[in-house]
Amino acid sequence: MDTVFLTGLRIETTIGIYEWEKAIRQPVILDIEMAADLAAAAASDRIEHALNYKAVAKRLKEFVGEARFELVETLAEACASLIRVEFGVPWVRLRLNKIGAVTDAEGVGVIIERGQRPG
């Protein structure tokens, strides 16, 4: 199985447990790895045979941009589920970085894996 990746996807969203966070938009950065069989796309040189990373990015920007979550864990889970269901991805590893959430840290967040990586 092959991997399609998307790194550094920055999206403004409403996320946090504090009242002041619920009233503002904050950036999160997503790094994503998705299992895909790339053989058909490589053979045909046609986007319809590929996992379209631009379509994944566009959908995530739309979803996360409209989302309102308290926890990064919940947002990460929702993003992983969206990718698996809407794009037919059997396995995804997602890193969600809530930059600026902790003073003197470049970022904090979670890394999750969902599904079975085909062997």
C-alpha positions in Angstrom: 0.0 0.0 0.0 1.1 3.5 -0.8 0.8 6.8 1.1 -0.5 10.1 0.1 0.5 13.0 2.4 -0.6 16.5 3.0 1.5 18.6 5.5 1.2 22.0 7.0 -2.5 22.6 6.2 -3.3 25.7 8.2 -6.9 26.4 9.0 -8.5 29.0 11.2 -11.2 27.6 13.5 -13.0 28.0 16.8 -11.5 25.6 19.3 -10.9 25.7 23.0 -12.4 25.1 26.5 -12.2 28.7 27.7 -14.9 31.2 27.0 -12.5 33.7 25.4 -11.4 30.9 23.0 -15.0 30.3 22.0 -15.3 33.9 20.9 -12.2 33.9 18.6 -10.7 32.0 15.7 -7.4 30.2 16.1 -5.1 28.5 13.7 -4.6 24.7 13.7 -2.1 22.9 11.4 -2.9 19.5 10.0 -0.3 16.9 8.8 -2.0 13.9 7.2 -0.9 10.6 5.8 -3.5 8.5 4.0 -3.2 4.9 2.7 -4.0 4.6 -1.0 -3.2 2.3 -3.9 -1.5 4.5 -6.4 -0.9 1.9 -9.1 -4.0 2.8 -11.2 -3.2 6.5 -11.0 0.4 5.9 -12.0 -0.6 3.7 -14.9 -3.3 6.0 -16.2 -1.9 9.4 -15.3 -5.5 10.4 -14.6 -6.7 12.3 -11.4 -9.9 10.3 -11.2 -7.8 7.2 -10.4 -5.9 9.0 -7.6 -6.6 10.1 -4.1 -7.1 13.8 -4.8 -5.2 15.6 -2.1 -6.4 18.9 -3.3 -10.0 17.8 -2.8 -9.1 16.4 0.6 -7.5 19.8 1.6 -10.5 21.8 0.3 -13.0 19.6 2.2 -11.0 19.9 5.4 -10.7 23.6 5.1 -14.4 23.9 4.7 -15.2 21.5 7.6 -12.6 22.7 10.1 -13.3 26.4 9.2 -16.9 26.0 10.2 -16.3 23.7 13.2 -16.7 24.6 16.8 -15.0 22.1 19.2 -13.6 22.4 22.7 -10.9 19.7 22.4 -8.2 19.0 19.8 -8.9 15.3 20.3 -12.5 15.7 19.1 -11.5 17.8 16.1 -8.8 15.3 15.1 -11.3 12.4 15.4 -13.8 14.2 13.3 -11.2 15.0 10.6 -10.0 11.4 10.4 -13.5 10.2 10.2 -14.4 12.6 7.4 -11.3 11.5 5.4 -12.0 7.8 5.8 -15.7 8.1 5.0 -15.9 10.8 2.3 -12.7 9.7 0.4 -12.8 6.0 1.1 -9.4 6.0 2.8 -8.8 2.7 4.8 -6.1 4.2 7.1 -5.2 7.7 8.1 -2.6 9.2 10.4 -3.4 12.8 11.4 -1.4 15.2 13.4 -3.3 18.3 14.7 -1.2 21.1 16.0 -2.9 23.9 17.9 -0.1 26.5 17.6 0.2 29.1 20.3 -1.9 27.1 22.8 1.0 26.9 25.4 3.3 29.8 26.1 6.9 29.1 25.1 5.9 26.0 23.0 5.8 26.0 19.2 2.7 23.9 19.3 0.7 21.3 21.1 -1.8 18.7 19.9 -2.5 15.1 19.1 -1.5 12.4 16.6 -4.0 9.8 15.9 -4.2 6.8 13.5 -7.5 5.3 12.4 -8.4 2.3 10.3 -6.2 -0.6 9.2 -3.2 0.1 7.1 -3.4 -2.4 4.2 -0.4 -4.7 4.1 
